[in-house]
Amino acid sequence: MAKIPHFKSDRETAQFWDTHSLADFEDELRPAKDIAFVKPDRQVISLRLDRKIVRSIKTLAAQKGIGYSSLLRMWVLEDFQREMHAPHKVG
């Protein structure tokens, strides 16, 4: 049986598992211990948008294969990150 290699990055890990089957490495698998899943502390917000825009966002999200609220959250977080790292002008 093949050995699971050590990966240098998450991208390298993903590329490997995209082209390999976990079944080929069954001898190396061990039960996980002390696993705890913590739900992120999130807050629901309300956002008013024109119905036409919401329909368009829902259509776009469906084309991408994700929910519209996930798409909106992704957009907000992307812009937030961009704003946090952008130099801000005063005045």
N, C-alpha and C positions, 0 to 999 in steps of 0.2 A: 504494500500500500504506500501511496505517496504521503509526504509530510506537508503539513500546512506551513507555507513560508512565513517569515517575519516581514511585515510591511513597513515602509517608511512613511506612508501617509494614508489618509482615509481614501483618497482618490485611487491610490495603488491597490488598496484593499478591495474597493468597489470593482475596479477593472478585473481583478483576479476572480472574484466571485461571480461576475457577469459571464465568465467563460468556463467556470468549473462547477461541479456538483458537490454539495456537502456529503452526499452518499459515498463519494470516493475517499473520504477522510474519516469514516465512522470509527476506526480504531483509535483516533486521537481525541474524540469527543468525550467530555467529562460533564457530569451534572454541575450546574451552577449553584453556588451556595450564597446565602445571605443577600439575595437580590431584593431591592426595594424600589418600587416605582413611585415616584413623587409627582403628583399632579401640579403643574405650574400654577402659581397664584395669579390668576387673571381676573380682570374686571370687564364686565360687559359695558359697552358704551352705545349710545344712540346717535345715529347720523341721518340727517334728513337730506335726501337727494331727489331730484326730479324722477318720476316714474320711468320716463323714457331712458334716462341714463342707467337706472337700475336694470331695466330690461336688457340694455346693451351690455352691461357688465356681466349679467347672468349668461348671456349668449357667448361672450368671450371666454368666460370661465369654463363653460361647457365644452367649448372647442379645445381648451387646454386640459380638459379632463379633471378639473378641480371644482370645488364649491365656490360660489361667488364670495362668501364671507372670507374664505381662505385667500382668495385672490386679492381682495381689498386689504386684508391684514398684511399680506406680502408687500403690496404697494406702500402701505403706510410705514412698515418697518424699513423698507429699502430707502425711502425718502428720509426717514428719521436718521438712519445711519449716515446718509450723504450730508444732511444738515449738521450732524454732530461733528463731522470731520472737515467741514468747509470753513475756510476763514470767514469770520463775520466782520462786516463793515459797520462802523459806528457813524451815526448821523444821517 
